[in-house]
Amino acid sequence: MIALIVAHFALAACAGPLVHRLGRRAFVVLALPPAAATVWAFTRWDTVASSGADTWSWQWIPDYGVALDLRLDALAELMVLLAAGVGALVLLYCASYFTDDTPQLGRFAGNLLAFAGAMLALVLADDLITLYVFWELTTVFSYLLIGHGSEHRHSRRSALQALVVTTFGGLAMLVGFLILGQAAGTYRISAIVADPPETTLAVSVALVLVLCGALSKSAIWPFSMWLPNAMAAPTPVSAYLHAAAMVKAGVYLVARLAPAFADVPVWKPVVLVLGGATMLLGGWRALRLNDLKLVLAYGTVSQLGFLTLLAGTGNRNAALAAAAMILGHALFKAPLFLVTGIVDHAAGTRDLRELSGVGRSLPYVAGVAVLAAASMAALPPLLGFAAKEAAFEALLHGSAADRWALAVVVAGSALTTAYSLRFVWGAFARKPGVPDTPVHRVGWAFLAPPALLAVLGLVLGPGVGWTDRLLGAYADTFPADGKPYHLALWHGFGLALLLSALAWAAGTVLFLGRARVTRLSRRIAWPTADSVFGHLLLGQERLALQVTGFIQRGSLSVYLATTLLVMLAGQLAVLVIDTPWEGAVRPRLWDNPLQGAVAALTCAAALLCLTVRRRMKAVVLAGLTGYGAALLFVVQGAPDLALTQFCVETVSMIVFVLVLRRMPVHFQETVSTWRRAARIPMALAAAATIGVGMWVAAAARTAEPAGAAMVREVADHGLKDVVATILVDLRAWDTMGESAVLAAAAIGVTSLIYLHRRSEGTMVQEELRGRTAWSLSAQHSSRLPQGDEAAPERSWLAAGATLAPEHRSIVFEVVARLLFHPILVLSVYLLFCAESLPGGGFVAGLVAGLALITRYLAGGRFELAEAAPLQPGLFTGLGLFISTGVGLLGLADGTVLHAFTYYGQLPVFGKYHLGTPVLFDFGVYLLVLGVVLDIVRALGAKIDRQIERAAGVLTPEGGPEAGGGPR
């Protein structure tokens, strides 16, 4: 099972190159995974038809019960055959539908195959969380497929609408799954269905939330507006997603959970009422539309309401009818969509008012359409008739609610007959006053997929008994209620057949009076759900703008004060009500007086930040608070934390200074006297509240601290540095995630600086034809020697020639050049000594970054370009690649981030060992170095270039900033 799912996604990833090489013929190759899944499902027919099941499970995190569970039973077998079988035929159909020069064909092909893989995994999932993951994957891929023609506004809007509606339902469903799993004590679907939890308020709420997800996915009213708009997608998408796959997911979920929860009081009212209403509303709307795809779309909405009603009824015979109808619906609706695509392809239009005489020009296409439409109208001897008869019989002998539902179903069946006739007449009949539509010839490969599906609907009508074992195996999961019904084409004359005849007659009357029906339908039409959705979105957008305008005043101090006040109110309320300090160990002010002195100085620097008006003073004082925290780490005996804090604070201060070059010297916000006076008490109150909260949290500990166990664990491996070992081994998952977040944040922030491109152009000194930004930043002094007479005899910097003599510090240049390489060596030492001494990849990367910052501060952007000629993204990407690769290497031993150690001996150095945590840390080192370099280039070199551009000292070839590139 898992191999088939993986094959779908793997080949989908290769769709682009395949389409590039093979053109549209690549769809034949891409059809192999779903075809293989279809063959595999047929080989398991006897097992699942005998009420057996095939299972597969992978314990991902056994200690927490997290597993990937798959299960093939009778219902899953039916859905696999539909999702994979119809999917394979649709992919083959695409080879004729598209041309080799269709834009973005590779992306479309990959998305379609990936959707098929997600749908296959969804119906095989035996775990609620696994099902949800693949449920949302189908949502994402359907969004991409519906919006394939993204150059059209309608396609973009339709894709967004489908995404919003189904994602909203999916999120509600996830909450329901979590409640249901907690109530049942397991997330295993088969276990929940076999032993459902006791009906409680929580379970009832969970079922309503789950039904929200199912009904939104299957376009049940009031969520039905997205499916007709999704017809903006190419016809193969409509045939697959909206006839045989995606929209069936909701019906599948209802059918899957109905054996366990159909008797819960909230279940039937929701399913029967909304299902019946959807059947009637969708069928009635289809009678007044002129686009063939829209006629089928609203017909699909109507049929989905019918399927939901049957699947949720909750008795054995209705479940059997629902399974048969699911099969029949796929076998007549998919070929009808595919035939619509052929007509559109051959005639150039889908408007039934413009089509005339197509049936005589394309008789075989018309024959396939008539066959499928007859099954949709439930005419004998097709599968649709046998399934509809089973539905009538099940509802006829059910409860009072079922008989009310039967009346709705008969009325809906009459509408089905009417729009089936409307489709065939509109697409193929010759209409008075309308000239025959010119069409081109249709090849056999184009017609074969819909013809095969339509013929299957014809064959399985008399042969519906062949499916009785399989579909009955699912139906038998419901309690037996009277005599079990068995599928057959003919059950003799009876009330069910009479109701079918009544539906045919009423539908024929509606079709013959189509002009009056259309006028009546438009006269009494309510506002469409689509327009309601649009107005809701517009209202939400306006409300968001008003709320944003009210809250976002542009004052950072107001934002911070609001945040602190809310935090204070919440924390103080908890502290006053719960009084958690009672019985807590009394805190010590300090372990030694030096801590108190450092803390007092740090607090004084923090409070002084509130009183200054100059930005630079605020930065210096804020930096002192950081250095004070580092000194507290030193006094406490935490050299790793202290070293990291010192490096972070140094880099932060330099970044602040670089930013302040482009900002006013003083704070621009005017602050009243009382607000300035209120800052210190508010800051003190916030600090005191946080301090008390930390003390209470620490005093609430009941278990033994984990520190001693971690020390022993580290010592058992022959290591000494506990902090570094935790970061790169015991808690490597956290480090990997934090590294990715750091890289994403840095790239996002620096990208705001690069308006045009992240590359900085040539960065050669020849592009400069005047003074550098550092020479322009201060007024030139004529009293100092000019030119080479003041230049040092030896150039210590590679870009020294770009600096004006009056703004050079020879001492700083010499120190920067002499210390650059030792600092880099120190960073490498800190990287590799982390097993036993303070260090690690993070602090080592910061130290290496400080070496580059020193070169920049000494010589400007050209000096930085000479010291680091490579792009920062190379370091960042390579670091992430190495860390992730080392983590995945652990899968060789069964778990991610499993540590390996290699012992060897070198001729000169002797014995050595190399562990994968060191390689992991090396990736962190490169990532941090790339982030620091990216920040310095963005906030330093980039701003320098902007200053030089404004002064007009760049040559025209200086890149986009100099006017030489695209803007």
N, C-alpha and C positions, 0 to 999 in steps of 0.2 A: 504493500500500500504506500509506504513512505517513499519507495523508489519511484513510483509513478508520479507522485506529487512533486518530488524534487526534479524529475525529468521535465515536467511542464515549465517550471521556473528556470531551469538551466537552459533549455532550448529557447525560451522567451528572451533570455539575456543575449542569445546569439542571433535573434531575429534580424537586427539591423544589418550585420555583415551578410547574412543569408540573402536578404532582399536585395542588398547592393550587388551581390554576385549573380543571383538567379532571377532577380526581378519578381514578378508575381508568381512564378513557379515555386518560389520558396514556401508558399502556403501549403503545397503538397507535402513538403518535409515537415512543416510545423504541425500538420494534422496527425503525425505519427504518435505523439504521446496520448492524445485523447482516444485515438483508435486503439492503441495498446490497452488503455484503461477499459475500453468497451469489451475487448476480447477477454481481458482478465475477469471482468464482472460476469460474463457469460460462463466462464469456467467455474465460477463459484455459485451458479444458479441452484444446483441441487442442494448444496449445503444450507443456504439461507432459506430456500423454499421448504426445507424440512425443519424450520424454526431454529436452525443453528446460526452461528455467527463466527466470523473471523475477526480476531483482535490483534492489535499491535500496540505496544506501550514502550515508552522510553522515559525512565526516571531521570529527569533533568537535575532536580535538587531533592534527593530522597528525604533528607532530614526535615524538609518543610512540605513534603507531599506534592511537590510541583512536578508534573509529568505531562508528556504529550501522549494522549490516548486516542487511538483510532479503532473504529469498529464497523464491520460490514454486516448488517442484518437485512431483513427483507425490505424495509423502507429505504435504507441506504442503498441497497442494490438497485431499486427502481430509480432513485435519483442519480446514481452513478451512470446508469445506462442512458438516462436522458441528458445529463450534463456532458458526458463524454461522447456519446454517440451523436447527438445533435451538434455538439461542438466540432467534432471531426468533419461532419458534412458541411457545416458553415464555413470552416476553413478551406475546404475544397471549393466551395462556391465562390469564395473570395478570389481564387485564382482566375476566375472568369469575370468577376464583377469589376475588378480594378484593372488598371493598365500599368505598365512598367514605369511610367513617368508620373504616377499619382504622388502628390507631395506627401512627405512624411509617412510613406507606406511602411517602412521598417518599424517605426515607433508604434504605428497602429497594430501591426502584426504581433509585436512583442506584447503589447497591452492585452490584446485579445487572447493570446495563449496563456498569459499569466492569469487573466481572469478565469479561464477554464481551470487552471491549477488551483486557484483559490476556492472556486466553487466545488471542485472535487474534494478538497480538504475539508470544506465546511460540512458537507453531507456525511463525511466519514468521521468527523470529530465526535469523540465520546467524552469530552470534557467541556464544561461550560465556558471556561476561559479560552480554551483552544478554539472553540466554536466562535467566540466573540472576535478573536484575533482575525480569523479568516473571513468572518462576516464583514469586518471593517475593511479588509483587503479588497473584497468584492466591491465595496462602496468606492474605494479610491480608484480602482481600475475602471469601474463604470463611469466615474467622473471624467477620467482621461479619454475614454472611448466616446462618450456623449459629446465632449468638447473637442473632438478630433478636428473639426473644421473651425479652429479657434479664430480664424480671420473674420468669421461672421459673428455679429453681436448676439444673434439668437442662439447660436450654439453655445457660446460662453454662458449666457444667462441660463439656458436649460441645464447645462452641466452643473452650474452653481446651485440651482434650485434642487436638483436631484441630490447633490451632496449635502445641502443643508437639511433637507427633510429626512433623508435616511440616516444621517449622522445624529441628528436629534433623537430619532427613534432608537438608534444603536446605543447612545449614551444612557437613555432611560432603561434599555434592556440590560446593560451592564450592571446598573444598580440592582435591578431585579435579580440578575444572576447571583450577585454577591449575597443578597438577602436569602435567596433560595438555597444557595450552597451552605450558608451558615445554619439555616434551619434544618437542612437535611444531614449535616455533618459530613458531606462529601460533595465534590463538584463533578463526580462521574455521572454522566447522563443516564446510562443504563441502570446504575444503582438507584438513582432518584426515581426513575420510572417504575422500577421493581418494588421499591419501598418508599413511597412518597411521604414527606413530612406531614405531621398533623396540621389540619387547617386552622390557622390562626390569622389574626389581623395582619401580621407581618407577611405571612405567606400570600394572603389575598392581595396585599399591596404589591408584592413581588410579581405576582402573576399579571396584574394590570400593567406594570412597567414592562414586563417581557412581551405582553401583547402589543404594547405601543411600538416596540421594535419590530415585531413580526408584521403588524398591520402597515406600518410605514414602508417597510421593505416591499410588501406586496401591493402597494398602492391602493389600500382600502380606504374608503372615505372616513375621515376628512383629509387623508394624506394622498389622495389619488391624483392631485394636480400635476405631480412631477412626471408621471409616466407618459401622458400624451405629449408633453413638451420634449421629452427625451427622444421623440421621433426625429429630432434634428440630427441624430447620429446616422451614420451610414446604415443602409438596410441590413447588412449582415449582423450588425450590432443589435438592431431591433429584433431580428429573427432569433438571435441566441439569448441575449440578456433579458428581453422583455417578452419572451414566449416560452423558453425552455429552461432558463437558468436563474438569473438574479431574482426576478419577481416570484419565482417559485420558492425562494429561500424562506420567505415568511410563511407560506403555506406549509412548507416542510417543518418549520419549527412548531407550528400549531399542531400538525399531525404527530410530531415526535412527543410532545408533552401531553396531548389529549388523553392517552390511556391513564395517566396519573392524576390529572387535574380537571378533567371535564366535569366532575361532580362538584367542584368548588363553586359556591354560589355566584361569584363574580364572573365566572368563565362564560357560561352560555349567553347571558344577556349581551355581553360585548360582542361575542363572535357571531351570534345569530342576527342581531339587529344590524350591526355594521356590515356584515357580509351580505345580508339581504338588501340593504339600502344601496350598497355599492353595485350589486347586480342590476338593480332597476335603473339607477341614475346613469351608469355607464352605458347600458343598452339603449336608453332613451336618447342620450346625447349622440350616439353613433348614427341615429336615423336622420340627422340634419347636416351632416358633414359631407364635404365634397372631395377631400383629399383621401385617397385610398389608404394611406398609412394611418391617418387619423381615425378612419372608420375602424380599422383593425385595432388601433390603440385603445379606443374607448370600448371596443368589443373585448379586448384583453382585460381591461379594468372590470368589466361586467363578469367575465368568466372567473377572474380571480376572486371576486366576491362570492361567487357560487362555490368555488373550491374551498375557500375559507369557511364558509357555512357548513359544508359537508365534513371537512376535516375536524371541525370543532364540535360537531354534534354530540359525539361521545358514546356512540353505540357501535356494535360490531359491524352491522350491515352498512351503516353510513360510512364507516371507515373504509370498508371494502369498495364502496362506490366512489369515495374520494380518491383512493389510490388508482382506480380504473380511469377516473376522470382526469387525474394528473397526467397519466400516460396518454390518454386520448387528446387532451388539450395540446400537449407538445407535438403530437403527430398531425394535428390539423392547423394550429396557429403558426408554427415555424414555416411550413411550406407556403402558407398564404403570404407571409411577409417576404419570403424569398421570391415568390411569383410577382409580388408588387415591385420588387427590385428589378426583375426581368422586364416587366412592362415599362417601368420608368427608364430603364436602360435602352429598350428598343424603340419606345415612342417619344421619349424626352419629356414626359409629363405624367403626373399622378392624379390630375384633376379629372374626376369622372364626367364633368360637364364637357370636356374637350376630347375625351376618348370615345371612339366609335368604330365598330367593325373590327376591333382587334382580335376577337375570337376567330374570325375567318382567316385573318392573316397569320395568327399563331395558334392553330388548333390544338397542338399538343400542350402548349402552355395553358390554354383555356381548359383542357381536359384535366390537368393536374389541379387547377384552381377549383373546378367544379367538384372534384373528388374531395378535396379538403374542406370546402365550404359545406358540402353535404354532411360530412362528419360533424362539423361545427353546429349545424342545424339539427343534429341527432337523427338523421334519416337512416333507415336500414338499407343495406346490411353492414354499415360501417361501425367502427369502434365507438364513435360518439353516441350512437343509438344504444348500444349495450350498456355503456356507462350511465347514460341518462335514465334508462329504465331501472338500473340498480339504485340510482339516487331516489327516483320516485317511490320505489317499493320500500326503501329504508325509511323515508320520511312519512310515508303513508301509514306504516305500522309503528310509528314512534309515539312520543308523548304529545300532549296538546300543543306544546311549543313547536314541536317538530311539524305538526300538521299546519300550523300557521306559517312556518317556514316553507312548507310545500306549496302553499298558495303563492308565496312570493317567487318561488323557483319556477312555477308554471308560467307566471307572468313574465319573468325574466327570460324563459325559454321562448316565449312568443316574440320578444324583442330580438333574441338571438336569431331566430328564423328570419325576421324582417331584415336585420342588417347583413345577414349572410346573402340573402337575395339581392340586397342593394349593392353589395360588393361585386358579385358576379355580373349583375346587370351593368353596373357602372364601368367595370373594367373591360368587358368583352362584348357587350351587346351593341348592335347597330341602332343608333338613336335618330329619330326623325329630325331633319333639319341640320344635322351635324355631319360634315363630310367625314369619310373614312380616314382614320389616322394613319399616316405612313409609318411603317415600322421596318426595322432591319432584321435579318435572319438571326435566330438564336441557336447557338451550338448545343450539341448534346451534353457536353461537360457542364454547361451553364444550367441546363434543365435537370440534370440527373439528381442532384441532392434533394430539391423539393419533390421530384417525382418519386424518389425512393421513400421519403417520409409519407407521402400521400398514399402510396401503394401499401405501405405497412398498416396504415389506418384501415384500408379496405380488407387486407388479409386478416388482421386481428379482430375484425368484426365477427365473422363466422368462427374464427379461431381464438376467441377471447377466453375460452376454457383453458387454453394453454397457460395463461397467466394466472389462473385461479389459485394454484398452489402457492405461488410467490406472493400475490397480493393478499391471499387468505392468511398467510403466515403473519403478516402485519396485522390484519383485522382481528386475528385471534388473540392479540394482546389486550383487547377490550373484553369486558365481561359478556358472556353469551346472553342474548336476550331473545328468547323464543327460538324458532327454527332458523338455523344459519342460512343465509342466502349464498348462492353460488352463481358465478358469472356465466352467462350463456346469451347467445344472440336472441333466442326466442323462448319466452316463458308462457306463451299462449295469450289468448285474449283476456284482458283484465282491466282493472281501473288504471293501472300505470300506462298501458297502451292507449287508453282513452284520453288520458291527460296529455300524452304526447301528441295525439291527433288534434286535440284542442289547441295546443301550442302551435302546431304547424298551421292550422287554419287561421288562427288569430294573427300569426306572423305574416301569412300571405295577404290577409286583409290590410294590415299595416303597410305592407310594401306597395300594394296596388293603390292605396290612398296616400302615397308618399308625399305628394304636393301639399295636401291638407295637413298631414302630420308634421311636415317641415314648418309650415306657417304657424301651426299651433305650438310646436316646440319652441320656436323663437319668440313667440308672443309671451309665453309663460316662463321663459328662461330666467333663472336667478343669476345674480352676479357670479361669474366663474370663480372657481377656487384659485385660479391663476391670478386674477386681478386682485383678489383678497390677499394673496401672498405678496404681491407686489406692493400693495398699500401698507401691509404690515412691515415689510422691509423698509419702506420709505419713512414710516412713522418711527421705527426703531432708530434709523439713522438720524432723524431730526432730534429725537429725544437724547441720543448720545451726544450730538453737537451741543444741545442746551446744557446737559449735565457737565460736559467737558468745559464749556465756557464759564459755568458757575464755579467749578472746582479749580480748574487750572488758571490761576491768576498770574502766573509768571514769577512768583516770589518763592525762592527756594527756602527762605527762612520760615514762611508760612507753612509750606509743605512739611518741613521738619518738625515745626511746633505741633502741627496737627497730628502727625504720626506719634510724637512723644506723648501728647495728651491722651490719645486713645490708648496707647500702651499703659500709661500711668493709671487711667481709669479702670481698665480691665484687670491689671495686676493688683491694684489696691483693693478692688472689690473681692477678688479671690482671697487675698491675704486677710482681709477683715472678716470675711464670712467663714473661711475654713480654719483660720488661726493655725497654720501649719508649723509655726515655730514652737508650739508647745511640746516639750519633751525633746527638742532638738539640742544637740551638743553645742555648747556656747562657743562662738568663734574666737580665735586668737587674732589679735591685731597684727602680729608679725612673728616670724620665727627668730629674727634677730633685728636689732634696731636699724641696721643698714637698709633693710627692706622698707621700713617706715620712712626713712629719709628720702629714698628714691621715689617712693609713692607720693610723698608730699610735694616734691619738686615736679613730678609728672602732672599731678592734679593742678598745681599752680600754673603750669604752661597751658594746660587745657582751658582753664578759666580765663587766662589772658587772651585766648583766641576770641573770646566773646566781646572784647573791648576794643580791638584794633580796627582801624579803618583802611589800612594799606594791605593789599593782597599778599605782598611778599612777606610781611611780618606774620600774617596768619599762616602762611605755608611753613615758615621756619618754626613757629610755635607748635603747629600740628606735628611737624617732624620731630620736635623734641619729645612730644608725648610718645611717639613710636619708639624713639631711642630709650626713653624711660622704661617702657614695657620690656625692651630687650635687656636692659640692665637688671630688671626684676628677674628675668629668666636666668641671667648669669648668677645672681645672688642665690637663687633657689637651686642652682645646680643643674640647669637644663641647657648645656652648651649648644645642642642641635637647634633648639628653638631660638636661642639667642642669636646664633649665627644667621639663621634664616630671617629673623626679624630685622637685624641690622641691614642685610642685603636688600630686603624688600623696601625698607624705609628709605634707604639711599636711592634706589631706583625711582621710588615714588616721588621723592623730593626733586630729583632731576627732571622728571616728567612734568611736575608742577611748574618748575621754573621755565621749561621750554614752552609750556602753554601760556604762561603769564606774559611772554613777549608780545603776544597779540591781543592782550587785554588791558583795560585801563588800570592805572596804578592803584586807584582807590575803588572801593566798593561803590557801585552806582545806586544801589537801592537806598532810598531815604528811610531811616528808622527813627521813629519818635523816641522821645526820652523815656517814656514809660515802658515802651517795648524793649528798649535797650536795658532798662533796669530789671525787666522781668526775665531776661535771658538766663542770668546766673541762678536765680532760685529754681527755674524750670530745669536747667541742666543738672543742678545738684539733686533735685527730687528724682529725676530720671535715673541718675547714677545710683542714688541710694536704693531706689526700687529694684534696679537690676542686681545690685549687690546683695540685697536681702533675698531676692529670688534665687540667686546662685547659692547662697548659704543654705536656704531651705531645701533646695534640690539636692545639694551634697549631703545634708544631714538626713535626708529621707532614705539613704541607702540602707538596704537590709541584707543584700548578698555580699559575699566577699569580693573585694576589688579584683579585677582581672589582671592588674599590673604584675603581681607576683607570678602568676601562671605564665604570662608572656615572657617575663625574664627567664624563667626556667626553660620555656620552649626555645628561646633564642640561644641560651647556653647549651642546650642539648645538641644544637647544630653547630657548635663551635664558634658562635658569633658573640659580639659584645654590644653592638649598637642596637638597642631595642627599638628606638624610634624609626631608624632607617629600615630595619627588618619588617616592622609593622607596615610601613608605607609601600614597600616593594614586594612583600611576600604575604604576610598575614592579612593585610587589607588592600591588596593590589587592585581589587575591583574598584574600590573607592578612588584610588589614585588614577586609574585609567579614566574613570568618568570625569574626575576633576580636571585632568589634563585636556580632555576633549572640550570641556566647558571653557577652560582658559584659552585654548586656541580659537574657539568660536567667538568668544568675547573680544579677544584682541583683534581678530580679523574684522569683526563687525565695527569696532570703534575706529580702527585705522581706515577702514573703507569709507567712512564718512569724510575723511580728509581728502582722499583721492577722488576728485569729482569725475575725472575722465578715465583714468586707468591706474592700476596699481604699480605698473612699471614706471621708473623715474627717468626714462630716456637713456641717453648715452652716459651721463654723469662724467663726462670728460672735461678737463680743465679748459680746453680750447673753446667751449661754448660760452665762456665768460669773457666779456670785453670791457670790464670795468672792475669796480670794487665789489668784494663779496658782501653778503648780508651782514656778516659780523663787522665789517669795516663801515657799512652804511648805518649801522645801528647807533653809532655815536658821532658827534660832530668832528669833522677832520681838524687836526691841529697843525697850523702852518709853522709853529715854532720848532717842531721836531724835524730831524733830517728826513729827506724824502728818497724814495727809490732804493737802489742797491747800496748806497753809502751807509745805511743803517742796518742792512741785512747781516745776519751772522755769516761767518766765513763758511760754516758747514750747515747744511739743511738737515735738521733732525726729523722733519716730517716729510712725507711723500708729497703732500700738497702745500708745503710751506710757501711756495711762490705765489699762491693765491691770497695770502694774508698781507694786509697793510702793515708796515713796520711799526707804526705807532700803536697798533692793537695786538702786538705779539708779546708773549711772555716766554722768554728763552728758557727760563727755569722750568716752567710748566711743560714746554715742548720736550726738553731733555728728559724730565721725569716720566712723561707719558710714553716716550719712545723706549726708555730703558725698562720700564715696568710692564709694558704691554705683554711681552712674551712670558715673563715670570708669572703674571696674573693668570694667563691662559694655562700654564703648567700647573699652577695652584688649583685651578678649576678641575683639571683632569685628576689631580691628586685627591681632591675632595670627592670626586666621583667614585674612584676605586677604593678609597679607604673607608667607605661608609659602613662596611661590615663590622668594623671594630672601633672606629673613631668617628667624631662628629663630621658630618658631610652628607652627601647624597646627590642625586641627579638634579633636584630642584635648586638647591643652594649653589651647586656647581655651575648650573646654567646661568644663575643670576651673577655669579662672579665673572664668568666669561662675558656676559653682557656688559658688566661694569668696565671690563677692559676695552670693549668697543666704544662705550660711552666716553671713556677717558680720551681715546683718540679723536672722537668727534669734538669734545670740548676744547681740545688743544688745537685742532686744525680745521674744523668745519666739515661741511658735507662732502667735499672732495676727499678729505682725509678718511672719512668713514667709508667712502666708496673704495678707496685703496685698501683699507684694512679688511673690509668684508665685501668682496666683489660679487658674491652670490646673493640671490634673492632670499629674503626671509622666509618666503613660503616654502622653499626647498627644505630648510631646517625644520620648520613646523610640520610639514607633511611627512618628511622622513622620520621624524620623532614619533609621530602618531603611528606610522606604518610599523616601525620597529616594536613599539610597545604592544600594539594590537597583535602583530605577528608572534611575538613571544607568548602572549596570552593564549592565542589559538594553538600554539605548539603543544600546550598542555593537554589538548584533546587526544594526543597520541597515547596518553596514559589514562584517559577517561574523563578528565575534568579540565575546564578552562583554568589557565594560570597555574597549572601544576608546575612546581619548581624542579628543575634538573640541575645536577652538578657534575662537572667533568673534571677528573683529576689527571694531571700529566706531569711531565718533567722536561725542563729545558736544559740544554748543555751548560749554560753560564749561570742562569738564575736558579736552577734547581727545581724543586717540586713547586707546583702551582695548582690551583683549582679555579675553575670558571663556572659560575652559576647563572642560570637564566635570570634571577632577580637583578644581576648586574647589567645584563643586556636590556632588561626592562627599564632599569634606571638610566641607561644610556639614551634610550628613547625619550625619557623625560628630560634629560639634559639638552638634547637637541631641540626639543619642543620649546622649552623655556628660553633657550638662546634665540630661537627664531622669533618668539613673541617679543622679547626685549628689543631685538634688532628691528622688528617691524614697527614697534612704537617709536623708537628713536628716529627711524627714517620718516615716519609720518609726521611726528610732532617736532622733529628737528630739521632734517634735511628738506622735507617738503615745504615747511614754513620758510626756511632760508630761501628756497627757490622762488617762493611767492614774493618775498621782499625784493629779491633781485629783479624779478619780472616787473614789479611795480616801479622800480627805479630805472628800468630800461637798460640794464647792463647785460642782458642775455642776447646771444646771437639769434637770428631767426631760426637757426637749426636746433635751437635748444629744446625742442619737444613741444608738447601741447601747451605748456605754461608760457612758452615764449612766442606762441602764435604760429608755430611751425607744424602743428598737427591738427587733427580733427577735433572739433569742440563738441 
